[in-house]
Amino acid sequence: MAEQNHLSVAAAEVIGDRLVVMSRASRSYEIGFDAYPALARIPVAERSRFKIEADGVFLHWPHAGVSLDLHEIRLALDPSLRAEARTQRLAHDRAFGGAVRALRQQHGLPRASIPGLSARDVRRIESGYVPGAEAIDALARAHGMDPDAHLGQVTEAL
């Protein structure tokens, strides 16, 4: 519960060009609107027109189409947390690529036999490059599956 409170918004206000957010664990975070790309997109006149979602999970600027949670704010403020998140993401992406490779090999498909993808594209995905929707669709078709079933099998292999 403490971690949930730490990542839940209790209150927030805009002071000048900064956003100050208080977590439900009474921890304060302050970030400049220019320090985070999503915040920078919010027009100055709209910055104070945010809503805290009922569960406190995120702040939302409806007129600007921007939502931001405390985890994203913490990542923007803390380089070591950002580096840790990047390391975790890279490890996940590599594991995902390994699962894609295992599934392809299970089906006996050479890299060059995936219609719509070059062997180089497949090698990049299998090495940890995050594929887009079109690549996922191509992989799924090559395995005789719909994209959801394909992603389900890849996820199971993780």
N, C-alpha and C positions, 0 to 999 in steps of 0.2 A: 504494500500500500504506500510506503514512503516513496518508492521510485515513481509510482503513478502520480502522487502529489507533486513530486519534483518536476514532472513533465506536464503538469496541468496548470493552466492559466487561471489565476484568481482575480487579477486586475491588470489593467494596462492603461497607459496614457501617452500622449504625444507631447513632448516638451521641445519646442523649437524644431530642430531637424533630427531629433532623436526619439526613439520608441523605448519606453521603459515598461517592462513587464515584470509582474510579481507572480511567482509560482504559488501553488497552494501549500507548498512547504516553506513559505515565507522567504524564498530566495529571490533576489532582484537581478534582472538582466537589463542592460542598456545597450542599444545598438543604434548607430546612425543609419538613416534611410539610404545613404549612399554606400553603406558597407555590405549590402546584400542585394543581389540583382532583383529579386522579387519586390523588395521594399523600394528600390530605386525607381521601379516602374509606376509606383503610385503617385499620381499628381499631388502637388503640395496641398491643393484645396480639398483633397479627398483623404488625406492622411489620418485625420481624427475621426473619420466616418467608418470605423471598424466595429465588428461585433465579436464578442467572445462567445464561441459556441457553447451551448448549454452544458456539455460535459467538460468544458474547459480544455479540450484537446487542441484547439487551434484558434487563432485570430483570423477573421475573414473581412476583407474589404470588398463588399458586393459590387460596388460601382466600378472598381478597378479589376475585378476578377482575380484577386490575389488571396491566397490562404497561406498561413505560416504557423508552424507549431514550434514549441519550445526547443525541441531537438534541433531543428534547423537553425534557430537563433544561437543555441549553444555551439553548434558546429561553426557558425560564422565567427563567433567570438573566441573560440579556443583552438589554436593551431594543433595542439597535441591530440585533442578529441577528433579533429578533422583528419589528421594523419591516421589515427586508429581506425576511423570509419572507412577511409580509403583502402587501408590494408585489408579490412574485412570484406569490402566490396570486391577487391581484386581476387581474393581467395575464393569468394563465392562464384565470381565470373569464370575462374579457371575450373572450379568443380563442375559448374554448369556445362562448360565446353567439354570436359571429360565425359560427362553423362551423355552429351549429344554424340560424341565419338563412339562410346560403348553401344549406344542404341543403333547407330549406323552400322557398326561392325557386326552386331547381333543379327541384323537383317542382311548381312553379306553385301553391302553396297560400297563400292569404291567411291572415294571423294569425287571423282570426275563424273559420276553417274547421277548426280542430283540435278534434274532439270531446273533451270533458272538460276543456278549457282555454279560458279567456277570452282575448280578444285582448290584454288587459292582462297576463295570465299569460305569454303567449308573448313579449310585448315585454320583460318583466322578465327572462326567461330569456335572450333574445337580447342583453340589455344587460349580462349577467354574473351574474345571480342563479343560484345553483346549484340545479338542479331536483332534486326528490326522485324516488323510484322511480315513483310514480304518474304524474308529469309525463313522465318518460322513456318510460313505457309508452304514454301518450297520443300523444306525438310519433311513436313508432315505428309505432303502429297507423295514424296518419294518413299515414305514408309507405309503408304496406303492408309493414312489416318487423317482425321480432322485435326486442326491445330490444337484444340483443347486436349484431345487424347494424347497427342504427341508431347505436349508440355507436361501433362500428367505423368507420362512414363519417364520423361527426363527428370522431373521433380522426385519421383520415387527413387530414382537411381542416385540422387544426391544423398 
